[in-house]
């Protein structure tokens, strides 16, 4: 049985239905989320999970079977899982997808009383596209718009910490050759794909390198500073020369690039990339990391 004839019923690995399912945070049909509330009379911390899928697929059911969710709920941390529009939908590009996740975060904050959430203790996590979005939220300056007519958009976008699985290092994809050692982009198909990531319909006659505004907005790694919240990264992919798009998008050198930047600016980071021999001396997993930072 599915909800809205599209998504699996919102039931977690312990067989517990979401406290609120298919909550709406915006006007787009995919502006929905599910939330499981930890059993508490006092407002609880919240971990928001953002699904992957290359910004062209996937949905909020991705983590329903997560045992980590059960551990977090048992520790007193509530869980939300969200949908967002895909990058091929107006207003197009990765930024449109990430702005939906931003709005969902703000919506939950604006309705913290309804969900019994402590709006000062919110974290984000996800895999691949959801991982990059989580880090974009973590490293960006507060995007609250105090003068906006929409009260949702007046809410803060700051989070306490983030966890990223098989993440990219930046969505300024033009930087990937320098970061993970691949040849510079020259193939027309590659350039078209990057143009669409940037929200452009074509790369014809366009100097993608000159698209400074969108490149800066998408370059979440460059946004990282010593004041950024702590983050957790795990990458299970093998190293070596990428042989397909999946290996390129999730290469462990992305994790190394984030660790190198964190070391450079003195941001707290727990990074695991076994293929490259990168681990953290604490040995903490993501649940332990969230419990430490949120409770």
Buried (B, 14 or more C-beta within 10 A) or exposed (E): EEBEEEBEEBBBEEEEEBBBBBBEBBEBEBBBBBBBBBEEEEBBBBBBBBBBBBBEEBBBBBBBEBEBBBBBBEBBBBBBBBBBBBBEBEEBBBBBBBBBBBBBBBBBBBBBEEBBBBBEBBBBBBBBBBBBBBBBBBBBEEBBBEEEEEEBBBBBBBBBBBBBBBBBBBBBBBBBEEBBEBEEBEEEEBBBBBBBBBBBEEBEEBEBEEBEEBBEBBBBBBBBEEEBBBBBBBBEBEBEEBEEEEBBBBBBBBBBBBBBBBEEEEBEBBBBBBBBEBEBEEEBBBBBBBBEBBE
